[in-house]
Amino acid sequence: MKSGTRLFLRISLPLAALNFLNNASRTVMAIIGPVLAVEFALSASELGLLAACMFAAYAAAQLPVGVALDMLGTRRVQSALSLVVAAGFAVFALSDGLAGFSIARVILGIGISAGLMAILKANTQWFAPAQVAGMTGLAMAVASLGSVLTTAPVEAALPMLGWRGVFWLLAGLSVAVAAWIFASVRDKPGPAAHRTLKDELAVMRQILGSRLFWRYGPAVAMLSILNFAYLGLWAGPWLRDVAGYDGPARSQTLLCYALAMTAGMFMSGEVSSRVQARGGSALLVPSVCYAGLLAAQVGLMLQPSGAAVTVLWVLFAFFGAAGPTGYVAVGQMFPPEQMGRVSTAINFLLMCGAFLLQAAIGWILDLWPRAAAGGWDPRGYSAALALSVALQLVIAARLAFRIMRA
């Protein structure tokens, strides 16, 4: 077995398994959310805030978790956080109302907060710079299968297990992943000098004060913000209320979405590594995908029908999956030992943005009267997509302006 393959199976794959649960915890709401909305009479605003609670906790945990990864290593941090994820799924399964669901989502947000960071840090430690994007893309493709699990398979399992049974199953998987990470992952020995917490936080402040970070960080974060907000919740209701899809058709389309995201993560990482190996810019692939994501949203704003629905959501997922490749590109602008904290800083932007956008979509939908069947007005979804398109254009214009001035 080649050394690179062995390293991937021993280091990257167990960490990808926790990110598998990261994706599952987010995307399960696209299937379970409409069920909870009916069973507990949740409004769009309440549903949006419930889903966004996880992102708020995720964002709040970014700085301390990033420091912990660099000081304690991925093995100890991630095996512990896997158990926190298990607790979050268990609390959700035991809850009977919005307050309990919110607490569970906060616990989950803390538990999954280091998922991508840990993969990036480990890959940066163990692989050559030109291999990092490819190995990260492969790991994230495996991780994105968590989104596949929580589409059609969850829809099919609901009649037998119920939504509580689904969460108990996810809790059990989280415990198994904790044991796998603890047994398999090893941290590569670093420099002999030991940094204090104060030193680590000083480096984080330096990154957050860097013009280089603020030039590229928001655009990279925006790629993932949209995938988090829509696959994490609102794509499912959109398919019901705009496209008119029933449960099975909705879950099949979300399955296509999740598979496209898996392909996008793998291909964007592989292509970026090949571009870098030939001397090209690491930002080329994320930039192309940013433009493609913008075009897909414009198409969805027009409320398509027929095959165009699946095509546009597939393109949305594929292009939005280039976020991790963008993380690598920005992280490589800084010293290798700072990769964990650079990805932490980008994740902080991502989670704050995902929290605000997911909640804002709910508020926008509630501006129109609710349909008799319990759904929301299609005009509200188009207005929400117009908001995200506007945000993307502003960020792109700002980036272009800063590059021209550099």
C-alpha positions as CSV (number, residue, x, y, z in Angstrom):
1,M,0.0,0.0,0.0
2,K,1.4,3.4,-0.9
3,S,2.4,5.7,1.9
4,G,-0.1,8.4,0.9
5,T,-3.0,6.0,0.8
6,R,-1.9,4.5,4.2
7,L,-1.7,8.0,5.7
8,F,-5.1,8.9,4.3
9,L,-6.8,5.8,5.8
10,R,-5.1,6.2,9.1
11,I,-5.3,10.0,9.6
12,S,-7.7,11.7,7.2
13,L,-10.4,9.1,7.0
14,P,-11.3,8.9,10.7
15,L,-11.4,12.7,10.9
16,A,-13.6,12.7,7.8
17,A,-16.0,10.4,9.7
18,L,-16.6,13.1,12.2
19,N,-17.2,15.6,9.4
20,F,-19.6,13.0,8.0
21,L,-21.6,13.5,11.2
22,N,-21.1,17.3,10.8
23,N,-22.8,17.1,7.5
24,A,-25.5,14.8,8.7
25,S,-26.3,17.1,11.7
26,R,-26.8,20.0,9.3
27,T,-28.7,18.4,6.4
28,V,-31.0,16.2,8.5
29,M,-33.0,19.3,9.1
30,A,-33.9,19.5,5.4
31,I,-35.9,16.3,5.9
32,I,-36.8,16.4,9.6
33,G,-37.5,20.2,9.6
34,P,-40.8,20.1,7.7
35,V,-41.9,17.2,10.0
36,L,-41.1,19.2,13.2
37,A,-42.8,22.3,11.7
38,V,-46.1,20.4,11.4
39,E,-45.8,18.4,14.6
40,F,-44.8,21.3,16.8
41,A,-46.5,24.1,14.8
42,L,-43.2,26.0,14.2
43,S,-43.2,29.1,12.1
44,A,-40.6,29.7,9.4
45,S,-38.8,32.1,11.7
46,E,-38.7,29.6,14.5
47,L,-37.6,26.8,12.2
48,G,-34.8,29.1,10.8
49,L,-33.6,30.1,14.2
50,L,-33.7,26.5,15.4
51,A,-31.5,25.4,12.5
52,A,-29.3,28.5,13.0
53,C,-28.6,27.8,16.7
54,M,-26.1,25.2,15.7
55,F,-24.2,27.8,13.6
56,A,-24.2,30.3,16.4
57,A,-22.6,27.8,18.7
58,Y,-20.2,26.6,16.0
59,A,-19.1,30.2,15.4
60,A,-18.6,30.9,19.1
61,A,-16.4,27.7,19.5
62,Q,-14.2,28.5,16.5
63,L,-11.5,30.5,18.3
64,P,-11.0,28.3,21.4
65,V,-11.2,25.1,19.3
66,G,-8.7,26.3,16.8
67,V,-6.2,27.1,19.6
68,A,-7.0,23.7,21.2
69,L,-6.2,21.9,17.9
70,D,-2.8,23.6,17.6
71,M,-1.9,23.0,21.3
72,L,-3.4,19.6,22.1
73,G,-3.6,18.0,18.6
74,T,-6.4,16.6,16.5
75,R,-6.5,13.2,18.1
76,R,-7.5,14.3,21.6
77,V,-9.7,17.2,20.5
78,Q,-11.7,15.3,17.9
79,S,-12.2,12.2,19.9
80,A,-13.6,14.3,22.8
81,L,-15.8,16.4,20.5
82,S,-17.2,13.3,18.9
83,L,-18.7,12.4,22.3
84,V,-20.2,15.9,22.5
85,V,-21.8,15.3,19.1
86,A,-23.3,12.1,20.5
87,A,-24.7,14.0,23.5
88,G,-26.3,16.6,21.1
89,F,-28.1,14.0,19.0
90,A,-29.3,12.3,22.2
91,V,-30.7,15.5,23.7
92,F,-32.5,16.2,20.4
93,A,-34.1,12.7,20.5
94,L,-35.3,13.3,24.0
95,S,-36.7,16.8,23.5
96,D,-40.4,17.7,23.1
97,G,-40.3,21.3,22.1
98,L,-38.4,24.3,20.6
99,A,-36.3,24.9,23.8
100,G,-35.0,21.4,24.0
101,F,-34.3,21.3,20.2
102,S,-32.4,24.6,20.5
103,I,-30.2,23.3,23.3
104,A,-29.5,20.1,21.3
105,R,-28.5,22.2,18.3
106,V,-26.2,24.3,20.4
107,I,-24.5,21.1,21.8
108,L,-24.1,19.8,18.2
109,G,-22.6,23.1,17.0
110,I,-19.9,22.8,19.7
111,G,-19.3,19.2,18.9
112,I,-18.8,19.6,15.1
113,S,-17.0,22.9,15.4
114,A,-13.5,21.5,14.5
115,G,-14.5,19.1,11.7
116,L,-12.9,20.8,8.7
117,M,-10.2,22.5,10.7
118,A,-8.9,19.2,12.0
119,I,-8.8,17.7,8.5
120,L,-6.9,20.7,7.1
121,K,-4.4,20.7,10.0
122,A,-3.7,17.0,9.8
123,N,-3.4,17.0,6.0
124,T,-1.0,20.0,6.2
125,Q,1.1,18.1,8.7
126,W,1.3,14.8,6.9
127,F,1.1,15.7,3.1
128,A,3.2,17.8,0.8
129,P,1.7,21.3,0.0
130,A,0.6,20.3,-3.5
131,Q,-1.2,17.3,-2.2
132,V,-3.2,19.1,0.6
133,A,-6.0,20.3,-1.6
134,G,-6.5,16.9,-3.2
135,M,-6.4,14.9,0.0
136,T,-8.7,17.5,1.7
137,G,-11.1,17.3,-1.3
138,L,-11.1,13.5,-1.0
139,A,-11.7,13.6,2.8
140,M,-14.5,16.1,2.4
141,A,-16.1,14.0,-0.4
142,V,-16.2,11.1,2.1
143,A,-17.6,13.5,4.7
144,S,-20.3,14.8,2.4
145,L,-21.8,11.3,2.3
146,G,-23.3,12.3,5.6
147,S,-25.5,14.6,3.6
148,V,-26.4,11.7,1.3
149,L,-27.4,9.6,4.4
150,T,-29.8,12.3,5.6
151,T,-31.7,12.7,2.4
152,A,-33.5,9.7,0.8
153,P,-32.3,7.1,3.4
154,V,-33.7,9.2,6.3
155,E,-36.9,9.8,4.4
156,A,-37.3,6.0,3.9
157,A,-36.4,5.3,7.5
158,L,-38.8,7.8,9.1
159,P,-41.9,5.5,9.0
160,M,-40.0,2.7,10.8
161,L,-37.7,4.7,13.1
162,G,-39.5,8.0,13.5
163,W,-37.4,11.2,13.7
164,R,-36.3,10.3,17.3
165,G,-35.0,7.0,16.2
166,V,-32.9,8.7,13.4
167,F,-31.3,10.9,16.1
168,W,-30.5,7.9,18.4
169,L,-28.9,6.2,15.4
170,L,-26.7,9.2,14.8
171,A,-25.8,9.3,18.5
172,G,-24.5,5.7,18.3
173,L,-22.5,6.5,15.2
174,S,-20.9,9.4,17.0
175,V,-19.6,7.2,19.9
176,A,-18.2,4.8,17.3
177,V,-16.3,7.6,15.5
178,A,-14.9,8.8,18.8
179,A,-13.3,5.4,19.4
180,W,-12.0,5.2,15.9
181,I,-10.3,8.6,16.0
182,F,-8.7,7.9,19.4
183,A,-7.4,4.5,18.2
184,S,-6.2,5.6,14.7
185,V,-5.2,9.2,14.5
186,R,-1.7,10.4,15.4
187,D,-0.4,13.9,15.6
188,K,2.9,14.6,13.9
189,P,5.5,15.9,16.3
190,G,5.9,19.7,16.0
191,P,8.7,22.1,17.0
192,A,10.2,21.5,20.4
193,A,9.2,25.0,21.7
194,H,5.9,25.0,23.6
195,R,3.6,28.0,23.0
196,T,1.4,29.3,25.8
197,L,-2.3,30.0,25.3
198,K,-1.5,33.7,25.3
199,D,1.0,33.2,22.5
200,E,-1.6,31.2,20.5
201,L,-4.2,33.9,20.9
202,A,-1.7,36.5,19.8
203,V,-1.2,34.6,16.6
204,M,-5.0,34.5,16.1
205,R,-5.2,38.2,16.6
206,Q,-2.5,38.7,14.0
207,I,-4.4,36.6,11.4
208,L,-7.6,38.4,12.1
209,G,-5.8,41.7,11.7
210,S,-4.2,40.7,8.4
211,R,-5.3,42.5,5.2
212,L,-4.5,39.4,3.3
213,F,-7.1,37.4,5.3
214,W,-9.8,40.0,4.9
215,R,-9.1,40.2,1.2
216,Y,-9.9,36.6,0.5
217,G,-11.6,35.1,3.6
218,P,-15.1,36.5,3.1
219,A,-15.3,35.3,-0.5
220,V,-14.2,31.8,0.5
221,A,-16.6,31.7,3.4
222,M,-19.5,32.7,1.1
223,L,-19.1,29.5,-1.0
224,S,-19.9,27.4,2.0
225,I,-22.4,29.8,3.7
226,L,-24.9,29.1,0.9
227,N,-24.6,25.4,1.0
228,F,-25.0,25.4,4.8
229,A,-28.1,27.6,4.6
230,Y,-29.9,25.7,1.8
231,L,-28.9,22.1,2.2
232,G,-29.0,22.6,5.9
233,L,-32.7,23.5,5.8
234,W,-34.3,25.6,3.1
235,A,-33.7,23.5,0.0
236,G,-36.3,21.0,1.3
237,P,-39.1,23.5,1.9
238,W,-38.2,25.2,-1.4
239,L,-38.8,21.9,-3.3
240,R,-42.1,21.4,-1.5
241,D,-43.5,25.0,-1.9
242,V,-42.0,26.2,-5.2
243,A,-41.5,23.0,-7.2
244,G,-44.5,21.2,-5.6
245,Y,-42.6,18.0,-4.8
246,D,-43.9,15.5,-2.3
247,G,-41.8,13.7,0.3
248,P,-40.2,11.0,-1.9
249,A,-39.5,13.4,-4.8
250,R,-38.1,16.0,-2.4
251,S,-35.8,13.5,-0.8
252,Q,-34.6,12.1,-4.2
253,T,-33.7,15.6,-5.3
254,L,-31.9,16.3,-2.1
255,L,-30.0,13.0,-2.7
256,C,-28.9,14.3,-6.1
257,Y,-27.9,17.6,-4.3
258,A,-25.8,15.7,-1.8
259,L,-24.1,13.5,-4.4
260,A,-23.3,16.6,-6.5
261,M,-21.7,18.1,-3.4
262,T,-19.6,15.0,-2.9
263,A,-18.5,15.1,-6.5
264,G,-17.8,18.9,-6.3
265,M,-15.6,18.5,-3.2
266,F,-13.6,15.7,-4.7
267,M,-13.2,17.3,-8.2
268,S,-12.5,20.9,-6.9
269,G,-9.7,19.5,-4.7
270,E,-8.2,17.3,-7.4
271,V,-8.3,20.0,-10.1
272,S,-6.9,22.6,-7.7
273,S,-4.0,20.3,-6.8
274,R,-3.2,19.7,-10.5
275,V,-3.4,23.5,-11.2
276,Q,-1.0,24.2,-8.3
277,A,1.4,21.4,-9.4
278,R,1.6,23.2,-12.8
279,G,2.3,26.5,-11.2
280,G,-1.2,27.9,-11.3
281,S,-3.1,29.9,-8.7
282,A,-4.7,28.0,-5.8
283,L,-7.6,30.5,-6.1
284,L,-8.5,29.7,-9.7
285,V,-10.9,26.8,-8.9
286,P,-12.7,28.6,-6.0
287,S,-13.1,31.7,-8.2
288,V,-14.7,29.7,-11.1
289,C,-17.0,27.9,-8.6
290,Y,-18.0,31.2,-7.0
291,A,-19.3,32.5,-10.4
292,G,-21.1,29.2,-11.1
293,L,-22.9,29.3,-7.7
294,L,-24.0,32.8,-8.5
295,A,-25.5,31.7,-11.8
296,A,-27.3,28.8,-10.2
297,Q,-29.0,31.0,-7.7
298,V,-30.2,33.4,-10.4
299,G,-31.8,30.4,-12.1
300,L,-33.5,29.3,-8.9
301,M,-34.9,32.8,-8.4
302,L,-36.9,32.4,-11.6
303,Q,-38.8,29.5,-10.0
304,P,-38.0,26.8,-12.6
305,S,-40.0,23.6,-13.2
306,G,-39.4,20.1,-14.6
307,A,-35.8,18.9,-15.0
308,A,-34.4,22.4,-14.6
309,V,-35.2,22.1,-10.8
310,T,-32.8,19.2,-10.3
311,V,-30.2,20.6,-12.7
312,L,-30.0,23.9,-10.9
313,W,-29.8,22.4,-7.4
314,V,-27.1,20.0,-8.6
315,L,-25.1,22.9,-10.0
316,F,-25.7,24.9,-6.8
317,A,-24.3,22.0,-4.7
318,F,-21.4,21.3,-7.1
319,F,-20.1,24.8,-7.2
320,G,-20.8,25.5,-3.5
321,A,-18.7,22.5,-2.6
322,A,-15.4,24.3,-3.5
323,G,-15.3,26.0,-0.1
324,P,-12.7,23.6,1.5
325,T,-10.5,24.1,-1.6
326,G,-10.7,27.9,-0.9
327,Y,-9.7,27.3,2.7
328,V,-6.6,25.5,1.6
329,A,-5.8,28.4,-0.8
330,V,-6.1,31.0,1.9
331,G,-4.3,28.9,4.5
332,Q,-1.3,28.4,2.3
333,M,-0.8,32.2,2.3
334,F,0.2,31.9,5.9
335,P,2.9,29.7,7.7
336,P,1.9,26.0,7.7
337,E,1.7,25.8,11.5
338,Q,-1.1,28.5,11.4
339,M,-3.4,26.4,9.1
340,G,-5.6,25.5,12.0
341,R,-6.1,29.1,13.1
342,V,-6.6,30.4,9.5
343,S,-9.3,27.9,8.9
344,T,-10.8,28.7,12.3
345,A,-11.0,32.4,11.3
346,I,-12.7,31.5,8.0
347,N,-15.0,29.2,9.8
348,F,-16.0,32.0,12.2
349,L,-17.0,34.1,9.2
350,L,-18.8,31.1,7.7
351,M,-20.8,30.3,10.8
352,C,-21.8,33.9,11.5
353,G,-22.9,34.2,7.9
354,A,-24.8,30.9,7.9
355,F,-26.6,31.8,11.1
356,L,-27.7,35.2,9.8
357,L,-28.6,34.0,6.3
358,Q,-30.6,31.0,7.5
359,A,-32.5,33.0,10.1
360,A,-33.0,35.9,7.5
361,I,-34.6,33.4,5.0
362,G,-37.1,32.4,7.7
363,W,-37.9,36.1,8.5
364,I,-38.4,36.8,4.8
365,L,-40.7,33.8,4.2
366,D,-42.9,35.0,7.1
367,L,-43.5,38.3,5.3
368,W,-46.0,36.5,3.1
369,P,-49.1,34.7,4.4
370,R,-48.6,31.0,5.1
371,A,-50.3,28.6,2.6
372,A,-53.2,26.5,3.7
373,A,-51.2,23.3,3.5
374,G,-48.6,24.7,5.9
375,G,-45.9,25.8,3.4
376,W,-44.7,29.3,2.4
377,D,-45.2,31.6,-0.6
378,P,-42.8,31.0,-3.5
379,R,-42.3,34.8,-3.8
380,G,-40.6,34.7,-0.4
381,Y,-38.1,32.1,-1.6
382,S,-37.2,34.2,-4.6
383,A,-36.8,37.3,-2.4
384,A,-34.4,35.3,-0.1
385,L,-32.4,34.1,-3.1
386,A,-32.2,37.7,-4.3
387,L,-30.7,38.6,-1.0
388,S,-28.0,35.9,-1.2
389,V,-27.2,36.9,-4.8
390,A,-26.8,40.5,-3.7
391,L,-24.4,39.5,-0.9
392,Q,-22.3,37.5,-3.3
393,L,-22.1,40.4,-5.8
394,V,-21.1,42.8,-3.0
395,I,-18.3,40.4,-1.8
396,A,-17.1,39.8,-5.3
397,A,-17.0,43.6,-6.1
398,R,-15.1,44.2,-2.8
399,L,-12.6,41.5,-3.6
400,A,-12.0,42.8,-7.2
401,F,-11.5,46.3,-5.9
402,R,-8.9,45.2,-3.3
403,I,-7.0,43.1,-5.8
404,M,-6.8,46.0,-8.2
405,R,-5.5,48.3,-5.4
406,A,-2.9,45.7,-4.3
